[in-house]
Amino acid sequence: MRVTAGEIHQFDDDEGWFHLPGAPEGVTVKVIANSLDPTTRQGARVQMLRLSPGTALPEAPLTTGDYWQEFLLLRGVVEIAGQAEPLHAPAALTVAHGARLATLTSAGGCLLVEVAHY
């Protein structure tokens, strides 16, 4: 596959991050692309999630998200509520349509990529 210069992106790890609305302090996000439209149930969103050491991303309410979510753990270790063993990077986690993401906790901090799609 040939990649042109218009398809290559270098990310600055220090810029573009913001606090995830509704999440506890220490959960930041950087949106890479977003065409997710809950009204038409089409599109996708790609974002990076950063959990500071000792931070938890709480379980989402039932009314949040009727789309699939794929998480790629790029750096660190994350514990998933209800799972005996933590995930160590690199790892992947899929949350099926209609399911809820369990609480994620990272004692040492972690970096995830989320792909949400219909």
Order of alpha helices (4+ residues) and beta strands (2+ residues): beta-beta-beta-beta-beta-beta-beta-beta-beta
